Amino acid sequence: MVLLSPTNDHDSGDFSARKADLIDKHVGQRLRDRRRTLDLSQQDIAKILGISYQQVQKYECGLNRISAGRLFMLGHIMHVPVSYFYDGLPPAEEMLLGRIDMSDVMVPDVEALPNANIRDALSDLVRAIRDSKMM
């Protein structure tokens, strides 16, 4: 096994905050998807965790990172392993080496759309396109 440093000389860039933000957005989208599957509201999750629903919104949008402890608790609450939140991401090695373009893992910012049905449909479409590229 080869361990890669984010500052390898052959790397076209370093493991930037931008790539970490893409992971946060992906984890947030997976949180939103699972919450909706379980028919839970942001308020439901917030109450269980003892935080505000606005904080849950920030997690789901990827604006705030979810701590390891909180992600562990979310997995328990939502009956999924912590790895569920990372499913669908490209291999870390590819991200470290800069082989992943933002569009490969980007979750669109659809929260600004006024209609929830359109937001959900657009998110589903983008995920389907992304998943078809991975096959």
Helices and strands as residue ranges (DSSP letters): H 17-37, H 42-49, H 53-61, H 68-77, G 82-86, H 92-96, H 102-105, H 116-134
